[in-house]
């Protein structure tokens, strides 16, 4: 056979193989990057499409002290900084994060913080929820309702965003862990159980946390690795998408949390001083506020100078509360979620023998 003809045939075969490989590759990528070939804005792509294309991503962390990596020995030891690095090394794009977390926070506080937080104008590709440890001291039903409501609100606001739910290493109540897993399954979220990660590490629990609750730098490394591994596992599946937003709710009471607002329309202040950061009261002080809603909570500042106060709704004593804490912190507590729809009045009274100072930032209702 003519040498030129042989060379031509060989070149033709190579070209056809390249065309076939390219076509095959693009066809197999189609389910995975449904928007990648379209002239859409970056916000039209989900987390996994952006990772595939090496694009920058932004995520939000909502949580408690573990959410903000309390206990880490350095900035490099914080789990979200480690996650940023692993995502950048693996997918080339830069990961930016916003942290909205408070030491001692419960899900109710995360819910109202999320609703009133000034969010990034570009939105979020992922939201990581880190609650449960502090909720154990409250009602399981309230946790279930506020946790589901928070998830539903995030899904409504950012339908393309991945949501990662963490079961903290120190969560001892199985009922609360089951709630997080159930919500994650129902809404097709990524769930990461750090109790399991700590157990499977082969190391003593005491070597991964210095106080029995907050991980140390080594403990937070398991947070980083576990979250990254879960994201990478879904990235490798095709298509990496989430199921449609389910209409049905797991907990009917989550309807109470479809909206939320902070109110500071104080009235009838007797002894309370109104400041830019809320109201300050000492022994014998009282203050009121009228609101419309079916639930009521209080946003307070707590520190070593805090003390006890009583809360009345429509003239009925609900309970006595305390805003004393070993460090200064802003907390939100749900007071009641079974009020009749309509107008109510909350009254806060400081006992006449109270030595501490009460600082209330706002009331919270729906």
Buried (B, 14 or more C-beta within 10 A) or exposed (E): EEEEEEEEEEEEEEEEEEEEEEEEEEEEBEEBBBBBEEEEEBEEBBBBBBBBBEBBBBBBBBBBBBBBBBBBEEEEBBBBBBBBBBBBEEBEBEBBBBBBBBBBBBBBBBBBBBBEEEEEEEBBBBBBBBBBBBBBEBEBEBBBBBBBBBBBBBBEBBEBBBBBBBBBBBBEBEEBBEBBBBBBEBBBBBBBBBBEBBEEBEEEBEEBBBEEBBBBBBBBBBBBBBBBEBBBEBBEEEEBBBEEEEEEBBBEBBBBBEEBBBBEEBEEBEBBBEEEEBBBBBBEBBBBBEBEBBBBBBBBBBBEBBBBBBBBBEEEEBEEBBBBBEEEBBBBBBBBBEBEEEEBBBBBBBBEEBEBBBBBBBBBBB
